[in-house]
Amino acid sequence: MRIGTPKEIFLGENRVAMTPESALQMQKLGYECFIEKGAGEAARFSDKDYKNAGVKVLNSAASLYKEVDIVAKVRPPEDIEIKRLKKGQTLISFFYPGQNTTLLEAANKKGAHIIAMDMVPRISRAQKMDALSSMANIAGYRSVMEAGNNFGRFFTGQVTAAGKVPPAKVLIVGAGVAGLAAIGAATSLGAMVYAFDVRPEVAEQIESMGAEFVFLDFEQEQSDGAETGGYAAPSSPEFREKQLAKFRELAPEMDIVITTALIPGRDAPKLWLEDMVSLQKPGSVVVDLAAERGGNCDLTVMDKKIVSENGVTIVGYTDFPSQMAAQSSTLYSTNIRHMMTDLTPDKDGKLKHDMKDDVIRGATASHKGKITFPPPPPKIAAIAAKAPVAPEPSAEELLALEALKLKKAGSQQTALLVFGGLLMLLIGAYAPSSFMQHFIVFVLSCFIGFQVIWNVSHSLHTPLMAITNAISGIIILGALLQIGSSGFIITILASISVLIAMINIVGGFMVTRRMLQMFQKS
Amino acid sequence: MGIGIVTATYIAASVLFILALGGLSNQEKAKRAVWYGIVGMALAVVATMFGPGVGGWSIILLIPLLGVGAFIGMVVAQRVEMTEMPQLVAALHSFVGLAAVFIGLNSDILGTHGLVGAEIAIHEVEVFLGVFIGAITFTGSIIAYGKLAGKIDGKALVLPFRHLLNIAAIIFSLILLLMYMNHSGSWTLYLMMIIAFALGAHLVAAIGGADMPVVVSMLNSYSGWAALPQAFY
């Protein structure tokens, strides 16, 4: 079948849904690839690159829609693009069917199948086609760059001959994919990063990215995001009050605030109010990643950068992924390619729209003339529900438990030793003295071997195997002693033993050395 | 060299082996550790060669054998690709197993000269065990090598009643051991060797290709156990 990508007609959109690299992969699935002339220009992919990757370049969007069976694009289609759709044609793009009902109806009337990349369910199998996450990741990174661009100081602290520079303090509100990406970018620039989220389970993720979790002392049971597919749910008014009070407390210190709080299917919650902006120092920056949905900050103006009365810059751009078009196109086209892989299970270039597949069903908004949005809830929950936590034992109880364990282990060890000792005595009573000497060595070696191996680091287990193998070649001694004995067969067998044991010894040690050399830097 | 010096050298070699294994606890020490192992092994071999146990003329035979073995080992270890290391280690294990079998057979032919009472029984058990474990290690390692190298199908071979088969093989070997100790003749030892060969091959063939590294380290342990009874002579 034929798959094609038109040039995005939305103003200022630089991304493209197919890159030369993704086209190569798509051809491996058996598809013929088409692209509109100049579609990749803005993302730095030239028509020549596409031609070299075996993509046919078409002159107009109209002819592209006529030629292909599958259209892959980035933005939801405009009216003119809906008009170009054919019956039975499949459109893969961001669609936001929840908000764009009229658009969905129009596309449905045309008889086109719609796969909305923003509706891919959040389950681990579908992560590779989760375009919202890959775009949010870029937005998070870019928001830090944008903040740095408007911020007149270093991110990292420095001590120079010309004086001490304190590190910038960054507050990230909402630690979803974008928030975590922003934390990563800001910490690696050297800022002191604080992050807040209503879902307590992300505290660990925040801390693992190197930021400090802003802890809210609040008694009420907070939702852990398991039932909302990993997204945040609206919080109670009391919680909100507490949260705002905390932000007010933090506002005077924070040089950069990046807000990413979104609740699915609602306007963005207002979290950074006007009075907090007025508490901030002049020269501070607020980047509002929720600007498209009304913004988390009171003063945010969508697609604009404004400066407040007290000199705080508030950035409300919504096109962060588009600003990094080369990167975002690469990621988005990979998401599309993975979606196509799932849609082409036989790798024969034939699209198989399997409505029984959870992921494909979830993403499909219109199929065979029927609107299939909203999809049924996915069978697998995104995050396993939290198990009820047993009451924490008190310190005294813990101590008692510990003591009990120690006692138990101690008595076990004693029993084992007594048993072992008795066994030794029994052997000693019957075995000859020469055997007992060897037996001492045997038991001691068992213990030494156990103790020694226990300390070997995990990365060295393969060399350990090789070196113990080499050492087990010590069996050569037995063969050496036998070789001098009379008897033809014995000499032959012993000679062979000496030969192969020697191969084992030398080979084993050499192999160990070669393995260890791999651990050398340089 | 007197027996005292040989024993002293053995003690030094043992200490070096322990240091070699213990040194693997970190990457930096590990390089030195390998040298400890090499020196320990060299000490043990040289001490045995020039010790009282080896007659004068056999050294003439030994030196070329050791030389050829060392050469082959070196060439193989240097030629092999890094990704083929696991199968090489498996192949090397099979050598230890085979050597243990041969040495055990030799001990049987040599007989129980100069041993009295319980010593004879212990010696016989040792010989028998050495051959048994050595044989399992030998065929097991060869199958493991084949699976790792892709020469044998990696899928687990599942025979009907496989556990029963294994148990039967072990019980039969035990009966043979009793017969061997009652001096029924060396044929019991040879028969058990064949059973153990089959048992080793079957044990490893029943394990899938992905679990081979575990098998190899298990066989590694076996090859140590195989070497062990020989040390009790």
Chai-1 contact restraints between the chains, C-beta under 6 A:
chainA,res_idxA,chainB,res_idxB,connection_type,confidence,min_distance_angstrom,max_distance_angstrom,comment,restraint_id
A,A431,B,A118,contact,1.0,0.0,6.0,A-B,restraint_1
A,P432,B,A118,contact,1.0,0.0,6.0,A-B,restraint_2
A,P432,B,E119,contact,1.0,0.0,6.0,A-B,restraint_3
A,F435,B,I122,contact,1.0,0.0,6.0,A-B,restraint_4
A,H438,B,F232,contact,1.0,0.0,6.0,A-B,restraint_5
A,I448,B,I18,contact,1.0,0.0,6.0,A-B,restraint_6
A,V452,B,L21,contact,1.0,0.0,6.0,A-B,restraint_7
A,V452,B,G22,contact,1.0,0.0,6.0,A-B,restraint_8
A,N455,B,S25,contact,1.0,0.0,6.0,A-B,restraint_9
A,V456,B,L24,contact,1.0,0.0,6.0,A-B,restraint_10
A,V456,B,S25,contact,1.0,0.0,6.0,A-B,restraint_11
A,S457,B,S25,contact,1.0,0.0,6.0,A-B,restraint_12
A,L460,B,L24,contact,1.0,0.0,6.0,A-B,restraint_13
A,L464,B,L24,contact,1.0,0.0,6.0,A-B,restraint_14
A,M465,B,V89,contact,1.0,0.0,6.0,A-B,restraint_15
A,M465,B,S217,contact,1.0,0.0,6.0,A-B,restraint_16
A,M465,B,N220,contact,1.0,0.0,6.0,A-B,restraint_17
A,A466,B,V89,contact,1.0,0.0,6.0,A-B,restraint_18
A,I467,B,G37,contact,1.0,0.0,6.0,A-B,restraint_19
A,T468,B,N220,contact,1.0,0.0,6.0,A-B,restraint_20
A,N469,B,V89,contact,1.0,0.0,6.0,A-B,restraint_21
A,N469,B,L92,contact,1.0,0.0,6.0,A-B,restraint_22
A,N469,B,N220,contact,1.0,0.0,6.0,A-B,restraint_23
A,I471,B,F17,contact,1.0,0.0,6.0,A-B,restraint_24
A,S472,B,V96,contact,1.0,0.0,6.0,A-B,restraint_25
A,S472,B,S223,contact,1.0,0.0,6.0,A-B,restraint_26
A,S472,B,G224,contact,1.0,0.0,6.0,A-B,restraint_27
A,S472,B,A227,contact,1.0,0.0,6.0,A-B,restraint_28
A,I475,B,A99,contact,1.0,0.0,6.0,A-B,restraint_29
A,I475,B,A100,contact,1.0,0.0,6.0,A-B,restraint_30
A,I475,B,A227,contact,1.0,0.0,6.0,A-B,restraint_31
A,I475,B,Q230,contact,1.0,0.0,6.0,A-B,restraint_32
A,L477,B,T48,contact,1.0,0.0,6.0,A-B,restraint_33
A,G478,B,I103,contact,1.0,0.0,6.0,A-B,restraint_34
A,G478,B,Q230,contact,1.0,0.0,6.0,A-B,restraint_35
A,A479,B,I103,contact,1.0,0.0,6.0,A-B,restraint_36
A,L480,B,T48,contact,1.0,0.0,6.0,A-B,restraint_37
A,L480,B,V54,contact,1.0,0.0,6.0,A-B,restraint_38
A,L481,B,G53,contact,1.0,0.0,6.0,A-B,restraint_39
A,Q482,B,N106,contact,1.0,0.0,6.0,A-B,restraint_40
A,I483,B,S58,contact,1.0,0.0,6.0,A-B,restraint_41
A,G484,B,V54,contact,1.0,0.0,6.0,A-B,restraint_42
A,G484,B,G55,contact,1.0,0.0,6.0,A-B,restraint_43
A,G484,B,S58,contact,1.0,0.0,6.0,A-B,restraint_44
A,I490,B,N106,contact,1.0,0.0,6.0,A-B,restraint_45
A,I490,B,I109,contact,1.0,0.0,6.0,A-B,restraint_46
A,L493,B,F102,contact,1.0,0.0,6.0,A-B,restraint_47
A,L493,B,N106,contact,1.0,0.0,6.0,A-B,restraint_48
A,A494,B,N106,contact,1.0,0.0,6.0,A-B,restraint_49
A,S495,B,L65,contact,1.0,0.0,6.0,A-B,restraint_50
A,S497,B,A99,contact,1.0,0.0,6.0,A-B,restraint_51
A,S497,B,F102,contact,1.0,0.0,6.0,A-B,restraint_52
A,S497,B,I103,contact,1.0,0.0,6.0,A-B,restraint_53
A,V498,B,L65,contact,1.0,0.0,6.0,A-B,restraint_54
A,L499,B,L65,contact,1.0,0.0,6.0,A-B,restraint_55
A,L499,B,G69,contact,1.0,0.0,6.0,A-B,restraint_56
A,I500,B,F95,contact,1.0,0.0,6.0,A-B,restraint_57
A,I500,B,A99,contact,1.0,0.0,6.0,A-B,restraint_58
A,A501,B,A99,contact,1.0,0.0,6.0,A-B,restraint_59
A,M502,B,L66,contact,1.0,0.0,6.0,A-B,restraint_60
A,M502,B,G69,contact,1.0,0.0,6.0,A-B,restraint_61
A,M502,B,A70,contact,1.0,0.0,6.0,A-B,restraint_62
A,I503,B,G69,contact,1.0,0.0,6.0,A-B,restraint_63
A,I503,B,I72,contact,1.0,0.0,6.0,A-B,restraint_64
A,I503,B,G73,contact,1.0,0.0,6.0,A-B,restraint_65
A,I503,B,F95,contact,1.0,0.0,6.0,A-B,restraint_66
A,N504,B,L92,contact,1.0,0.0,6.0,A-B,restraint_67
A,N504,B,F95,contact,1.0,0.0,6.0,A-B,restraint_68
A,N504,B,V96,contact,1.0,0.0,6.0,A-B,restraint_69
A,I505,B,M41,contact,1.0,0.0,6.0,A-B,restraint_70
A,V506,B,A70,contact,1.0,0.0,6.0,A-B,restraint_71
A,V506,B,G73,contact,1.0,0.0,6.0,A-B,restraint_72
A,V506,B,M74,contact,1.0,0.0,6.0,A-B,restraint_73
A,G507,B,G73,contact,1.0,0.0,6.0,A-B,restraint_74
A,G507,B,V76,contact,1.0,0.0,6.0,A-B,restraint_75
A,G507,B,A77,contact,1.0,0.0,6.0,A-B,restraint_76
A,G507,B,L92,contact,1.0,0.0,6.0,A-B,restraint_77
A,G508,B,L92,contact,1.0,0.0,6.0,A-B,restraint_78
A,F509,B,I38,contact,1.0,0.0,6.0,A-B,restraint_79
A,M510,B,M74,contact,1.0,0.0,6.0,A-B,restraint_80
A,M510,B,A77,contact,1.0,0.0,6.0,A-B,restraint_81
A,V511,B,A77,contact,1.0,0.0,6.0,A-B,restraint_82
A,T512,B,V34,contact,1.0,0.0,6.0,A-B,restraint_83
A,R513,B,V34,contact,1.0,0.0,6.0,A-B,restraint_84
A,L516,B,A30,contact,1.0,0.0,6.0,A-B,restraint_85
A,L516,B,K31,contact,1.0,0.0,6.0,A-B,restraint_86
A,F519,B,Q27,contact,1.0,0.0,6.0,A-B,restraint_87
